[in-house]
């Protein structure tokens, strides 16, 4: 049974949550406590799957509580449910919080959020990878891009327009600004899936705080994994994003679908970034196995680590609350037949785009590249479309990337 701990210093709020969530009593084991210290004492004897806390509490606020939960119980899902919405408060808690919800929160929103988070928790079956991924608060960016952001922030002529261009071209920064701007604290009527729009909504001062004060953007030199290049991965992700968007446009999809395809393409290898940055020694073994056995990288990951970068990426971004269509595209971009989707989707566009780009830039010399899943396309009645996409994409992607 899923165990959920609710923490709030106001007894009336806790009573309201008890009443609201009574229908879930047969599925969730729930505890309601009125302070951070009591929560930590309870967790010491009763580890929980999820902690949901208010932000403003005496002695220990929600951010302080979740930082301790993250340190002591790294695989616990951490959610803030608060009526406090000052930007400073959000920034204080973003490094240790998976999702943010605002009071008043409807029963449906709260229940759906918890159900989805718990389903994700059960999806990644390797405890060590689950703990690792749940602890990720910042992601590494290409050093040159990080320095560009710093330079723009400190420049007397720094502008949001230029920051949008820089951040939209970086995998890690794209993921983090979308996590923040889509938090319920901002109260937006729709979900933002475009990094440039997210930067505009956050504004120059918030981006400055993210970089300089909170540290959710970081720079990293290439990890000590021979054959891996952070710059090359970034270029691949940007190319896949562009290809996926063009494929969606070829199928006459609307703008929102095309934007989702671009974002999923941009983020499809974010799990690789997590694994290489945090487990370099194990990833050297993965790359060696892929080369020695001439198998695709994701198959070697499954053999050595027990999960793939696709699993890790979907799990992380699911914890951060990204849309389901993006998560499905990331989770199944190498194995689309495992998806329940039966029509052309964002997954289709990203799967094909990823394979097409790797045909032009092999990932590891000696390792096998993933192939188009022809049976999957045949099942969608799209068996003859990937040649059309290939012939359409590359003249346009070359033009688009050159223009950008």
Secondary structure, 3 states (H helix, E strand, C coil): CEEEEEECCCHHHHHHHHHHCHHHCCCEEEEEECCHHHHHHHHHHCCCCEEEECCCCCCCCHHHHHHHHHHHCCCCEEEEEECCCCHHHHHHHCCCCCEEEECCCCHHHHHHHHHHHHHHHHHCCCHHHHHHHHCCCCEEEEHHHHHHHHHHHHCCCCCHHHHHHHHHCCHHHHHHHHHHHCCHHHCCCCCCCCHHHHHHHHHHHHHHHHHHHHCCEEEECCCCCCCCCHHHHHHHHHHHHHHHHHHHHHCCCCHHHHHHHHHHHHHCCHHHHHHHHHCHHHHHHHHHHHHHHCCCHHHHHHHHHCCCHHHHHHHHHHHCCCCHHHHHHHHCCCCHHHCCCCCCCHHHHHHHHHHHHHHHCCCCCCCCCCCCCHHHHHHCCCCCHHHHHHHHHHHHHHHHHHHC
